[in-house]
Amino acid sequence: MPPPSSGGVHVIQMLNILEGYDLGAMEHNSAA
């Protein structure tokens, strides 16, 4: 049986991925 809602899990996973990037050093709308 699947979990009732996996939206929260996706948000947590995206934040964990973004932790690996230095977002402060990136320019707005940069290709990186």
N, C-alpha and C positions, 0 to 999 in steps of 0.2 A: 504494500500500500504506500503510495507516495506521500510526502509530507503535505500538510494542508496549504502551506504557502512557502515558496522558496525565495521570494523576493528579497527578504532580509539577508539570506545567505549570499545572494549575488552581490548585494551592496558591500558586504564585508569582504568578499573576495576581490572586488574591484579596488577597494581602499587598500587592501594588502598589496596588490600589484602596484598601485601608484606610490606606495611607500619606497619603492626601489628607485624612483626617479627624483631628481632635484627640481621640483616644480618651480621653486623660486628663481632658479637661474634661467628658466625658459622664457622666451618672449611670447607675448600674446599672439596666438594664431601662427606660431612657428611650426615648421614641418617636423621638427623633432618631437 
